[in-house]
């Protein structure tokens, strides 16, 4: 994992120069969208698990 992180840090400066300001803005927004989708999935999975265990007594 440390090697992978080190590799990403090494490539990050070149990637920033290659993409430029607009490319980095687009990349940041797309990664934010992916992160939000993962968060929504976690919430939906957790809520369905909790709600599946609740029993209603009438």
PDB file of N, CA, C, O and CB in Angstrom:
ATOM      1  N   UNK A   1       0.822  -1.177   0.000  1.00  0.00           N
ATOM      2  CA  UNK A   1       0.000   0.000   0.000  1.00  0.00           C
ATOM      3  C   UNK A   1       0.876   1.255   0.000  1.00  0.00           C
ATOM      4  O   UNK A   1       0.569   2.241  -0.671  1.00  0.00           O
ATOM      5  CB  UNK A   1      -0.941  -0.010   1.202  1.00  0.00           C
ATOM      6  N   UNK A   2       1.960   1.202   0.755  1.00  0.00           N
ATOM      7  CA  UNK A   2       2.857   2.357   0.812  1.00  0.00           C
ATOM      8  C   UNK A   2       3.494   2.620  -0.555  1.00  0.00           C
ATOM      9  O   UNK A   2       3.683   3.774  -0.938  1.00  0.00           O
ATOM     10  CB  UNK A   2       3.951   2.135   1.874  1.00  0.00           C
ATOM     11  N   UNK A   3       3.820   1.566  -1.282  1.00  0.00           N
ATOM     12  CA  UNK A   3       4.405   1.737  -2.618  1.00  0.00           C
ATOM     13  C   UNK A   3       3.386   2.370  -3.560  1.00  0.00           C
ATOM     14  O   UNK A   3       3.728   3.254  -4.346  1.00  0.00           O
ATOM     15  CB  UNK A   3       4.889   0.376  -3.185  1.00  0.00           C
ATOM     16  N   UNK A   4       2.146   1.924  -3.483  1.00  0.00           N
ATOM     17  CA  UNK A   4       1.093   2.478  -4.330  1.00  0.00           C
ATOM     18  C   UNK A   4       0.855   3.954  -4.024  1.00  0.00           C
ATOM     19  O   UNK A   4       0.701   4.759  -4.942  1.00  0.00           O
ATOM     20  CB  UNK A   4      -0.204   1.690  -4.148  1.00  0.00           C
ATOM     21  N   UNK A   5       0.825   4.309  -2.761  1.00  0.00           N
ATOM     22  CA  UNK A   5       0.632   5.712  -2.375  1.00  0.00           C
ATOM     23  C   UNK A   5       1.818   6.550  -2.835  1.00  0.00           C
ATOM     24  O   UNK A   5       1.635   7.656  -3.344  1.00  0.00           O
ATOM     25  CB  UNK A   5       0.446   5.841  -0.842  1.00  0.00           C
ATOM     26  N   UNK A   6       3.029   6.036  -2.663  1.00  0.00           N
ATOM     27  CA  UNK A   6       4.213   6.754  -3.129  1.00  0.00           C
ATOM     28  C   UNK A   6       4.197   6.963  -4.635  1.00  0.00           C
ATOM     29  O   UNK A   6       4.589   8.023  -5.121  1.00  0.00           O
ATOM     30  CB  UNK A   6       5.469   6.006  -2.730  1.00  0.00           C
ATOM     31  N   UNK A   7       3.748   5.964  -5.369  1.00  0.00           N
ATOM     32  CA  UNK A   7       3.641   6.077  -6.827  1.00  0.00           C
ATOM     33  C   UNK A   7       2.618   7.136  -7.223  1.00  0.00           C
ATOM     34  O   UNK A   7       2.841   7.913  -8.151  1.00  0.00           O
ATOM     35  CB  UNK A   7       3.259   4.723  -7.443  1.00  0.00           C
ATOM     36  N   UNK A   8       1.497   7.160  -6.510  1.00  0.00           N
ATOM     37  CA  UNK A   8       0.474   8.175  -6.818  1.00  0.00           C
ATOM     38  C   UNK A   8       0.992   9.580  -6.549  1.00  0.00           C
ATOM     39  O   UNK A   8       0.733  10.493  -7.332  1.00  0.00           O
ATOM     40  CB  UNK A   8      -0.799   7.925  -5.994  1.00  0.00           C
ATOM     41  N   UNK A   9       1.721   9.764  -5.453  1.00  0.00           N
ATOM     42  CA  UNK A   9       2.288  11.083  -5.165  1.00  0.00           C
ATOM     43  C   UNK A   9       3.316  11.485  -6.217  1.00  0.00           C
ATOM     44  O   UNK A   9       3.423  12.664  -6.555  1.00  0.00           O
ATOM     45  CB  UNK A   9       2.931  11.095  -3.776  1.00  0.00           C
ATOM     46  N   UNK A  10       4.066  10.529  -6.734  1.00  0.00           N
ATOM     47  CA  UNK A  10       5.066  10.823  -7.754  1.00  0.00           C
ATOM     48  C   UNK A  10       4.407  11.253  -9.062  1.00  0.00           C
ATOM     49  O   UNK A  10       4.878  12.177  -9.725  1.00  0.00           O
ATOM     50  CB  UNK A  10       5.959   9.604  -7.989  1.00  0.00           C
ATOM     51  N   UNK A  11       3.327  10.585  -9.426  1.00  0.00           N
ATOM     52  CA  UNK A  11       2.652  10.859 -10.691  1.00  0.00           C
ATOM     53  C   UNK A  11       1.735  12.087 -10.587  1.00  0.00           C
ATOM     54  O   UNK A  11       1.375  12.673 -11.608  1.00  0.00           O
ATOM     55  CB  UNK A  11       1.842   9.634 -11.129  1.00  0.00           C
ATOM     56  N   UNK A  12       1.357  12.480  -9.368  1.00  0.00           N
ATOM     57  CA  UNK A  12       0.378  13.547  -9.176  1.00  0.00           C
ATOM     58  C   UNK A  12       0.838  14.879  -9.762  1.00  0.00           C
ATOM     59  O   UNK A  12       0.030  15.602 -10.344  1.00  0.00           O
ATOM     60  CB  UNK A  12       0.087  13.717  -7.703  1.00  0.00           C
ATOM     61  N   UNK A  13       2.104  15.212  -9.623  1.00  0.00           N
ATOM     62  CA  UNK A  13       2.568  16.499 -10.144  1.00  0.00           C
ATOM     63  C   UNK A  13       2.512  16.525 -11.672  1.00  0.00           C
ATOM     64  O   UNK A  13       2.121  17.528 -12.269  1.00  0.00           O
ATOM     65  CB  UNK A  13       4.001  16.787  -9.662  1.00  0.00           C
ATOM     66  N   UNK A  14       2.902  15.427 -12.292  1.00  0.00           N
ATOM     67  CA  UNK A  14       2.842  15.380 -13.759  1.00  0.00           C
ATOM     68  C   UNK A  14       1.400  15.389 -14.248  1.00  0.00           C
ATOM     69  O   UNK A  14       1.088  16.018 -15.259  1.00  0.00           O
ATOM     70  CB  UNK A  14       3.566  14.132 -14.288  1.00  0.00           C
ATOM     71  N   UNK A  15       0.526  14.695 -13.537  1.00  0.00           N
ATOM     72  CA  UNK A  15      -0.885  14.665 -13.912  1.00  0.00           C
ATOM     73  C   UNK A  15      -1.514  16.053 -13.794  1.00  0.00           C
ATOM     74  O   UNK A  15      -2.315  16.451 -14.640  1.00  0.00           O
ATOM     75  CB  UNK A  15      -1.648  13.662 -13.038  1.00  0.00           C
ATOM     76  N   UNK A  16      -1.154  16.778 -12.754  1.00  0.00           N
ATOM     77  CA  UNK A  16      -1.663  18.136 -12.577  1.00  0.00           C
ATOM     78  C   UNK A  16      -1.210  19.040 -13.718  1.00  0.00           C
ATOM     79  O   UNK A  16      -2.005  19.830 -14.228  1.00  0.00           O
ATOM     80  CB  UNK A  16      -1.200  18.712 -11.232  1.00  0.00           C
ATOM     81  N   UNK A  17       0.031  18.938 -14.120  1.00  0.00           N
ATOM     82  CA  UNK A  17       0.537  19.746 -15.217  1.00  0.00           C
ATOM     83  C   UNK A  17      -0.121  19.352 -16.537  1.00  0.00           C
ATOM     84  O   UNK A  17      -0.403  20.212 -17.372  1.00  0.00           O
ATOM     85  CB  UNK A  17       2.054  19.609 -15.320  1.00  0.00           C
ATOM     86  N   UNK A  18      -0.364  18.066 -16.726  1.00  0.00           N
ATOM     87  CA  UNK A  18      -0.959  17.574 -17.962  1.00  0.00           C
ATOM     88  C   UNK A  18      -2.414  18.018 -18.098  1.00  0.00           C
ATOM     89  O   UNK A  18      -2.830  18.453 -19.172  1.00  0.00           O
ATOM     90  CB  UNK A  18      -0.869  16.054 -18.018  1.00  0.00           C
ATOM     91  N   UNK A  19      -3.184  17.913 -17.028  1.00  0.00           N
ATOM     92  CA  UNK A  19      -4.608  18.244 -17.085  1.00  0.00           C
ATOM     93  C   UNK A  19      -4.874  19.745 -17.073  1.00  0.00           C
ATOM     94  O   UNK A  19      -5.825  20.216 -17.696  1.00  0.00           O
ATOM     95  CB  UNK A  19      -5.327  17.600 -15.930  1.00  0.00           C
ATOM     96  N   UNK A  20      -4.048  20.485 -16.376  1.00  0.00           N
ATOM     97  CA  UNK A  20      -4.276  21.920 -16.276  1.00  0.00           C
ATOM     98  C   UNK A  20      -5.379  22.223 -15.265  1.00  0.00           C
ATOM     99  O   UNK A  20      -5.872  21.331 -14.575  1.00  0.00           O
ATOM    100  CB  UNK A  20      -4.637  22.502 -17.647  1.00  0.00           C
ATOM    101  N   UNK A  21      -5.754  23.497 -15.193  1.00  0.00           N
ATOM    102  CA  UNK A  21      -6.731  23.938 -14.198  1.00  0.00           C
ATOM    103  C   UNK A  21      -8.121  23.367 -14.481  1.00  0.00           C
ATOM    104  O   UNK A  21      -8.781  22.856 -13.576  1.00  0.00           O
ATOM    105  CB  UNK A  21      -6.794  25.465 -14.162  1.00  0.00           C
ATOM    106  N   UNK A  22      -8.559  23.452 -15.721  1.00  0.00           N
ATOM    107  CA  UNK A  22      -9.909  22.987 -16.071  1.00  0.00           C
ATOM    108  C   UNK A  22     -10.001  21.468 -15.914  1.00  0.00           C
ATOM    109  O   UNK A  22     -10.996  20.968 -15.389  1.00  0.00           O
ATOM    110  CB  UNK A  22     -10.275  23.403 -17.524  1.00  0.00           C
ATOM    111  N   UNK A  23      -9.009  20.745 -16.347  1.00  0.00           N
ATOM    112  CA  UNK A  23      -9.010  19.296 -16.220  1.00  0.00           C
ATOM    113  C   UNK A  23      -9.033  18.849 -14.775  1.00  0.00           C
ATOM    114  O   UNK A  23      -9.723  17.888 -14.435  1.00  0.00           O
ATOM    115  CB  UNK A  23      -7.811  18.716 -16.909  1.00  0.00           C
ATOM    116  N   UNK A  24      -8.287  19.532 -13.920  1.00  0.00           N
ATOM    117  CA  UNK A  24      -8.289  19.192 -12.502  1.00  0.00           C
ATOM    118  C   UNK A  24      -9.650  19.494 -11.866  1.00  0.00           C
ATOM    119  O   UNK A  24     -10.118  18.742 -11.011  1.00  0.00           O
ATOM    120  CB  UNK A  24      -7.180  19.960 -11.770  1.00  0.00           C
ATOM    121  N   UNK A  25     -10.277  20.585 -12.281  1.00  0.00           N
ATOM    122  CA  UNK A  25     -11.606  20.910 -11.766  1.00  0.00           C
ATOM    123  C   UNK A  25     -12.599  19.824 -12.140  1.00  0.00           C
ATOM    124  O   UNK A  25     -13.395  19.401 -11.301  1.00  0.00           O
ATOM    125  CB  UNK A  25     -12.078  22.270 -12.300  1.00  0.00           C
ATOM    126  N   UNK A  26     -12.568  19.370 -13.378  1.00  0.00           N
ATOM    127  CA  UNK A  26     -13.469  18.304 -13.823  1.00  0.00           C
ATOM    128  C   UNK A  26     -13.173  17.015 -13.058  1.00  0.00           C
ATOM    129  O   UNK A  26     -14.101  16.339 -12.613  1.00  0.00           O
ATOM    130  CB  UNK A  26     -13.332  18.070 -15.351  1.00  0.00           C
ATOM    131  N   UNK A  27     -11.909  16.667 -12.900  1.00  0.00           N
ATOM    132  CA  UNK A  27     -11.520  15.450 -12.183  1.00  0.00           C
ATOM    133  C   UNK A  27     -11.984  15.491 -10.729  1.00  0.00           C
ATOM    134  O   UNK A  27     -12.460  14.484 -10.205  1.00  0.00           O
ATOM    135  CB  UNK A  27     -10.000  15.260 -12.242  1.00  0.00           C
ATOM    136  N   UNK A  28     -11.852  16.625 -10.086  1.00  0.00           N
ATOM    137  CA  UNK A  28     -12.280  16.771  -8.697  1.00  0.00           C
ATOM    138  C   UNK A  28     -13.790  16.582  -8.580  1.00  0.00           C
ATOM    139  O   UNK A  28     -14.267  15.923  -7.655  1.00  0.00           O
ATOM    140  CB  UNK A  28     -11.869  18.150  -8.148  1.00  0.00           C
ATOM    141  N   UNK A  29     -14.538  17.158  -9.515  1.00  0.00           N
ATOM    142  CA  UNK A  29     -16.001  17.025  -9.463  1.00  0.00           C
ATOM    143  C   UNK A  29     -16.441  15.581  -9.732  1.00  0.00           C
ATOM    144  O   UNK A  29     -17.376  15.095  -9.095  1.00  0.00           O
ATOM    145  CB  UNK A  29     -16.660  17.972 -10.486  1.00  0.00           C
ATOM    146  N   UNK A  30     -15.787  14.905 -10.652  1.00  0.00           N
ATOM    147  CA  UNK A  30     -16.134  13.507 -10.936  1.00  0.00           C
ATOM    148  C   UNK A  30     -15.805  12.627  -9.738  1.00  0.00           C
ATOM    149  O   UNK A  30     -16.601  11.761  -9.376  1.00  0.00           O
ATOM    150  CB  UNK A  30     -15.388  13.001 -12.191  1.00  0.00           C
ATOM    151  N   UNK A  31     -14.654  12.832  -9.122  1.00  0.00           N
ATOM    152  CA  UNK A  31     -14.299  12.046  -7.945  1.00  0.00           C
ATOM    153  C   UNK A  31     -15.251  12.330  -6.787  1.00  0.00           C
ATOM    154  O   UNK A  31     -15.570  11.426  -6.015  1.00  0.00           O
ATOM    155  CB  UNK A  31     -12.857  12.338  -7.526  1.00  0.00           C
ATOM    156  N   UNK A  32     -15.704  13.567  -6.658  1.00  0.00           N
ATOM    157  CA  UNK A  32     -16.697  13.897  -5.640  1.00  0.00           C
ATOM    158  C   UNK A  32     -18.010  13.177  -5.893  1.00  0.00           C
ATOM    159  O   UNK A  32     -18.662  12.717  -4.956  1.00  0.00           O
ATOM    160  CB  UNK A  32     -16.929  15.398  -5.593  1.00  0.00           C
ATOM    161  N   UNK A  33     -18.397  13.080  -7.155  1.00  0.00           N
ATOM    162  CA  UNK A  33     -19.617  12.360  -7.511  1.00  0.00           C
ATOM    163  C   UNK A  33     -19.500  10.882  -7.167  1.00  0.00           C
ATOM    164  O   UNK A  33     -20.446  10.291  -6.644  1.00  0.00           O
ATOM    165  CB  UNK A  33     -19.923  12.529  -8.997  1.00  0.00           C
ATOM    166  N   UNK A  34     -18.346  10.277  -7.456  1.00  0.00           N
ATOM    167  CA  UNK A  34     -18.121   8.869  -7.100  1.00  0.00           C
ATOM    168  C   UNK A  34     -18.178   8.675  -5.587  1.00  0.00           C
ATOM    169  O   UNK A  34     -18.781   7.719  -5.099  1.00  0.00           O
ATOM    170  CB  UNK A  34     -16.760   8.384  -7.644  1.00  0.00           C
ATOM    171  N   UNK A  35     -17.547   9.590  -4.848  1.00  0.00           N
ATOM    172  CA  UNK A  35     -17.542   9.492  -3.391  1.00  0.00           C
ATOM    173  C   UNK A  35     -18.953   9.624  -2.831  1.00  0.00           C
ATOM    174  O   UNK A  35     -19.323   8.908  -1.901  1.00  0.00           O
ATOM    175  CB  UNK A  35     -16.632  10.565  -2.787  1.00  0.00           C
ATOM    176  N   UNK A  36     -19.742  10.538  -3.395  1.00  0.00           N
ATOM    177  CA  UNK A  36     -21.116  10.708  -2.948  1.00  0.00           C
ATOM    178  C   UNK A  36     -21.940   9.453  -3.235  1.00  0.00           C
ATOM    179  O   UNK A  36     -22.749   9.041  -2.404  1.00  0.00           O
ATOM    180  CB  UNK A  36     -21.749  11.929  -3.624  1.00  0.00           C
ATOM    181  N   UNK A  37     -21.743   8.850  -4.393  1.00  0.00           N
ATOM    182  CA  UNK A  37     -22.482   7.636  -4.745  1.00  0.00           C
ATOM    183  C   UNK A  37     -22.147   6.491  -3.788  1.00  0.00           C
ATOM    184  O   UNK A  37     -23.034   5.731  -3.399  1.00  0.00           O
ATOM    185  CB  UNK A  37     -22.172   7.222  -6.194  1.00  0.00           C
ATOM    186  N   UNK A  38     -20.890   6.363  -3.411  1.00  0.00           N
ATOM    187  CA  UNK A  38     -20.498   5.337  -2.450  1.00  0.00           C
ATOM    188  C   UNK A  38     -21.134   5.615  -1.091  1.00  0.00           C
ATOM    189  O   UNK A  38     -21.599   4.687  -0.429  1.00  0.00           O
ATOM    190  CB  UNK A  38     -18.963   5.271  -2.321  1.00  0.00           C
ATOM    191  N   UNK A  39     -21.161   6.869  -0.670  1.00  0.00           N
ATOM    192  CA  UNK A  39     -21.784   7.233   0.601  1.00  0.00           C
ATOM    193  C   UNK A  39     -23.272   6.945   0.614  1.00  0.00           C
ATOM    194  O   UNK A  39     -23.797   6.437   1.605  1.00  0.00           O
ATOM    195  CB  UNK A  39     -21.550   8.691   0.895  1.00  0.00           C
ATOM    196  N   UNK A  40     -23.958   7.263  -0.475  1.00  0.00           N
ATOM    197  CA  UNK A  40     -25.391   6.979  -0.570  1.00  0.00           C
ATOM    198  C   UNK A  40     -25.631   5.476  -0.515  1.00  0.00           C
ATOM    199  O   UNK A  40     -26.591   5.025   0.110  1.00  0.00           O
ATOM    200  CB  UNK A  40     -25.982   7.571  -1.868  1.00  0.00           C
ATOM    201  N   UNK A  41     -24.777   4.705  -1.157  1.00  0.00           N
ATOM    202  CA  UNK A  41     -24.916   3.246  -1.120  1.00  0.00           C
ATOM    203  C   UNK A  41     -24.731   2.720   0.298  1.00  0.00           C
ATOM    204  O   UNK A  41     -25.473   1.836   0.727  1.00  0.00           O
ATOM    205  CB  UNK A  41     -23.901   2.583  -2.066  1.00  0.00           C
ATOM    206  N   UNK A  42     -23.755   3.246   1.030  1.00  0.00           N
ATOM    207  CA  UNK A  42     -23.555   2.835   2.425  1.00  0.00           C
ATOM    208  C   UNK A  42     -24.792   3.140   3.259  1.00  0.00           C
ATOM    209  O   UNK A  42     -25.239   2.306   4.047  1.00  0.00           O
ATOM    210  CB  UNK A  42     -22.324   3.539   3.028  1.00  0.00           C
ATOM    211  N   UNK A  43     -25.341   4.333   3.084  1.00  0.00           N
ATOM    212  CA  UNK A  43     -26.523   4.729   3.853  1.00  0.00           C
ATOM    213  C   UNK A  43     -27.711   3.844   3.493  1.00  0.00           C
ATOM    214  O   UNK A  43     -28.434   3.397   4.383  1.00  0.00           O
ATOM    215  CB  UNK A  43     -26.866   6.213   3.600  1.00  0.00           C
ATOM    216  N   UNK A  44     -27.922   3.589   2.223  1.00  0.00           N
ATOM    217  CA  UNK A  44     -29.050   2.756   1.795  1.00  0.00           C
ATOM    218  C   UNK A  44     -28.909   1.327   2.318  1.00  0.00           C
ATOM    219  O   UNK A  44     -29.889   0.728   2.759  1.00  0.00           O
ATOM    220  CB  UNK A  44     -29.157   2.747   0.263  1.00  0.00           C
ATOM    221  N   UNK A  45     -27.705   0.787   2.269  1.00  0.00           N
ATOM    222  CA  UNK A  45     -27.485  -0.566   2.776  1.00  0.00           C
ATOM    223  C   UNK A  45     -27.714  -0.630   4.279  1.00  0.00           C
ATOM    224  O   UNK A  45     -28.361  -1.553   4.774  1.00  0.00           O
ATOM    225  CB  UNK A  45     -26.069  -1.038   2.441  1.00  0.00           C
ATOM    226  N   UNK A  46     -27.192   0.337   4.997  1.00  0.00           N
ATOM    227  CA  UNK A  46     -27.379   0.364   6.444  1.00  0.00           C
ATOM    228  C   UNK A  46     -28.835   0.547   6.833  1.00  0.00           C
ATOM    229  O   UNK A  46     -29.324  -0.118   7.747  1.00  0.00           O
ATOM    230  CB  UNK A  46     -26.550   1.467   7.053  1.00  0.00           C
ATOM    231  N   UNK A  47     -29.538   1.451   6.140  1.00  0.00           N
ATOM    232  CA  UNK A  47     -30.947   1.688   6.448  1.00  0.00           C
ATOM    233  C   UNK A  47     -31.787   0.461   6.148  1.00  0.00           C
ATOM    234  O   UNK A  47     -32.683   0.123   6.921  1.00  0.00           O
ATOM    235  CB  UNK A  47     -31.472   2.884   5.661  1.00  0.00           C
ATOM    236  N   UNK A  48     -31.513  -0.213   5.039  1.00  0.00           N
ATOM    237  CA  UNK A  48     -32.303  -1.409   4.720  1.00  0.00           C
ATOM    238  C   UNK A  48     -32.028  -2.530   5.708  1.00  0.00           C
ATOM    239  O   UNK A  48     -32.927  -3.309   6.023  1.00  0.00           O
ATOM    240  CB  UNK A  48     -32.004  -1.886   3.297  1.00  0.00           C
ATOM    241  N   UNK A  49     -30.802  -2.623   6.198  1.00  0.00           N
ATOM    242  CA  UNK A  49     -30.477  -3.638   7.203  1.00  0.00           C
ATOM    243  C   UNK A  49     -31.208  -3.349   8.509  1.00  0.00           C
ATOM    244  O   UNK A  49     -31.782  -4.248   9.122  1.00  0.00           O
ATOM    245  CB  UNK A  49     -28.956  -3.696   7.445  1.00  0.00           C
ATOM    246  N   UNK A  50     -31.181  -2.092   8.925  1.00  0.00           N
ATOM    247  CA  UNK A  50     -31.853  -1.721  10.175  1.00  0.00           C
ATOM    248  C   UNK A  50     -33.363  -1.876  10.039  1.00  0.00           C
ATOM    249  O   UNK A  50     -34.014  -2.428  10.927  1.00  0.00           O
ATOM    250  CB  UNK A  50     -31.502  -0.274  10.572  1.00  0.00           C
ATOM    251  N   UNK A  51     -33.914  -1.399   8.952  1.00  0.00           N
ATOM    252  CA  UNK A  51     -35.357  -1.485   8.765  1.00  0.00           C
ATOM    253  C   UNK A  51     -35.835  -2.927   8.568  1.00  0.00           C
ATOM    254  O   UNK A  51     -36.984  -3.251   8.871  1.00  0.00           O
ATOM    255  CB  UNK A  51     -35.771  -0.641   7.576  1.00  0.00           C
ATOM    256  N   UNK A  52     -34.966  -3.774   8.068  1.00  0.00           N
ATOM    257  CA  UNK A  52     -35.318  -5.176   7.894  1.00  0.00           C
ATOM    258  C   UNK A  52     -35.424  -5.917   9.214  1.00  0.00           C
ATOM    259  O   UNK A  52     -36.084  -6.953   9.295  1.00  0.00           O
ATOM    260  CB  UNK A  52     -34.306  -5.853   7.016  1.00  0.00           C
ATOM    261  N   UNK A  53     -34.775  -5.391  10.255  1.00  0.00           N
ATOM    262  CA  UNK A  53     -34.808  -6.029  11.568  1.00  0.00           C
ATOM    263  C   UNK A  53     -35.945  -5.509  12.436  1.00  0.00           C
ATOM    264  O   UNK A  53     -36.252  -6.095  13.474  1.00  0.00           O
ATOM    265  CB  UNK A  53     -33.491  -5.820  12.277  1.00  0.00           C
ATOM    266  N   UNK A  54     -36.566  -4.420  12.022  1.00  0.00           N
ATOM    267  CA  UNK A  54     -37.640  -3.834  12.818  1.00  0.00           C
ATOM    268  C   UNK A  54     -38.931  -4.592  12.562  1.00  0.00           C
ATOM    269  O   UNK A  54     -39.314  -4.817  11.414  1.00  0.00           O
ATOM    270  CB  UNK A  54     -37.817  -2.333  12.494  1.00  0.00           C
ATOM    271  N   UNK A  55     -39.586  -4.977  13.621  1.00  0.00           N
ATOM    272  CA  UNK A  55     -40.877  -5.636  13.493  1.00  0.00           C
ATOM    273  C   UNK A  55     -41.950  -4.726  14.075  1.00  0.00           C
ATOM    274  O   UNK A  55     -41.783  -4.182  15.167  1.00  0.00           O
ATOM    275  CB  UNK A  55     -40.875  -7.021  14.202  1.00  0.00           C
ATOM    276  N   UNK A  56     -43.022  -4.566  13.365  1.00  0.00           N
ATOM    277  CA  UNK A  56     -44.130  -3.722  13.814  1.00  0.00           C
ATOM    278  C   UNK A  56     -45.192  -4.585  14.460  1.00  0.00           C
ATOM    279  O   UNK A  56     -45.627  -5.592  13.899  1.00  0.00           O
ATOM    280  CB  UNK A  56     -44.729  -2.914  12.640  1.00  0.00           C
ATOM    281  N   UNK A  57     -45.598  -4.178  15.636  1.00  0.00           N
ATOM    282  CA  UNK A  57     -46.671  -4.892  16.336  1.00  0.00           C
ATOM    283  C   UNK A  57     -47.921  -4.058  16.305  1.00  0.00           C
ATOM    284  O   UNK A  57     -47.918  -2.900  16.724  1.00  0.00           O
ATOM    285  CB  UNK A  57     -46.277  -5.220  17.791  1.00  0.00           C
ATOM    286  N   UNK A  58     -48.978  -4.636  15.815  1.00  0.00           N
ATOM    287  CA  UNK A  58     -50.230  -3.895  15.728  1.00  0.00           C
ATOM    288  C   UNK A  58     -51.248  -4.465  16.688  1.00  0.00           C
ATOM    289  O   UNK A  58     -52.373  -3.970  16.760  1.00  0.00           O
ATOM    290  CB  UNK A  58     -50.776  -3.918  14.303  1.00  0.00           C
TER     291      UNK A  58
END
